[in-house]
Amino acid sequence: MFDFKPTEDIISMSEFRTTLASCAARTRGTNRPLFLTQNGHAAYVFMDVAAFEEMRDRLETLEDILVAEGEADRGETISHDDFMKEVRVNRKKRTRRRQKVAV
């Protein structure tokens, strides 16, 4: 995802305010977030939007995996053949909807 370098990636809010443009360029260039402190305590995270979206997508994938593992643990599974039947049925439904929209 991204590396974290405490010696480079933690700055105070006052420093951030005075160097905003260079902070933005740094997060874009390094793909690492900046951790902002206020009164000596961690307060905010400043990061590039692309890095945030990548992190969000990875978290969503991990959440999906956890849900799937729970379902598998509870025996809530289907066979490969049944899954493929569902895929084919859903594909046909989508194709029909697209054809109706195209008309």
C-alpha positions as CSV (number, residue, x, y, z in Angstrom):
1,M,0.0,0.0,0.0
2,F,2.4,2.7,1.2
3,D,5.5,2.9,3.3
4,F,5.6,5.1,6.4
5,K,8.7,7.0,7.4
6,P,8.2,8.6,10.8
7,T,11.2,10.9,10.3
8,E,9.7,12.3,7.1
9,D,6.0,11.8,7.3
10,I,5.0,13.5,10.6
11,I,4.7,17.2,10.7
12,S,3.0,19.8,12.8
13,M,-0.2,21.6,11.6
14,S,1.7,24.9,11.6
15,E,4.4,23.5,9.4
16,F,1.7,22.0,7.1
17,R,-0.1,25.4,6.8
18,T,3.1,27.1,5.7
19,T,4.3,24.4,3.3
20,L,1.0,23.1,1.9
21,A,2.0,23.1,-1.8
22,S,5.2,21.2,-1.1
23,C,3.3,18.8,1.2
24,A,0.8,18.1,-1.6
25,A,3.7,17.5,-4.1
26,R,5.4,15.2,-1.6
27,T,2.4,13.0,-1.0
28,R,1.8,12.7,-4.7
29,G,5.5,12.0,-5.4
30,T,6.0,9.4,-2.6
31,N,2.5,8.0,-2.5
32,R,2.8,8.2,1.3
33,P,0.4,10.1,3.6
34,L,1.5,12.8,6.0
35,F,0.5,12.6,9.6
36,L,-0.3,16.0,11.1
37,T,0.1,16.8,14.7
38,Q,-1.7,19.4,16.7
39,N,-0.4,20.4,20.1
40,G,2.1,17.5,19.9
41,H,-0.6,14.8,19.3
42,A,-1.7,13.0,16.1
43,A,-4.6,14.8,14.7
44,Y,-5.0,14.3,10.9
45,V,-3.8,12.4,7.9
46,F,-3.2,14.1,4.6
47,M,-2.9,11.9,1.5
48,D,-3.2,11.8,-2.2
49,V,-6.7,10.9,-3.5
50,A,-5.4,8.1,-5.7
51,A,-3.6,6.6,-2.7
52,F,-6.8,6.9,-0.6
53,E,-8.9,5.3,-3.3
54,E,-6.4,2.4,-3.5
55,M,-6.4,1.9,0.2
56,R,-10.3,2.0,0.3
57,D,-10.5,-0.5,-2.5
58,R,-8.1,-2.9,-0.7
59,L,-10.1,-2.5,2.5
60,E,-13.3,-3.3,0.7
61,T,-11.7,-6.4,-0.8
62,L,-10.4,-7.5,2.7
63,E,-13.9,-7.0,4.1
64,D,-15.4,-9.1,1.3
65,I,-12.9,-11.9,2.0
66,L,-13.8,-11.8,5.7
67,V,-17.5,-12.1,4.9
68,A,-16.8,-15.0,2.5
69,E,-14.7,-16.8,5.1
70,G,-17.5,-16.4,7.7
71,E,-20.0,-17.8,5.2
72,A,-17.6,-20.7,4.4
73,D,-17.2,-21.4,8.1
74,R,-20.9,-21.6,8.5
75,G,-21.3,-23.9,5.6
76,E,-23.0,-21.3,3.4
77,T,-21.4,-22.4,0.2
78,I,-22.5,-23.6,-3.2
79,S,-20.9,-26.0,-5.6
80,H,-18.9,-24.8,-8.6
81,D,-21.6,-26.1,-11.0
82,D,-24.4,-24.3,-9.2
83,F,-22.3,-21.1,-9.1
84,M,-21.7,-21.3,-12.9
85,K,-25.4,-21.8,-13.5
86,E,-26.1,-18.6,-11.5
87,V,-23.5,-16.7,-13.5
88,R,-25.0,-17.9,-16.8
89,V,-28.6,-16.9,-15.7
90,N,-27.4,-13.5,-14.5
91,R,-25.5,-12.9,-17.7
92,K,-28.6,-13.7,-19.8
93,K,-30.6,-11.3,-17.6
94,R,-28.1,-8.5,-18.1
95,T,-28.0,-9.1,-21.8
96,R,-31.8,-8.9,-22.1
97,R,-31.8,-5.6,-20.1
98,R,-29.1,-4.1,-22.3
99,Q,-31.1,-5.1,-25.4
100,K,-34.2,-3.4,-24.0
101,V,-32.3,-0.2,-23.2
102,A,-30.7,-0.2,-26.7
103,V,-34.1,-0.3,-28.4
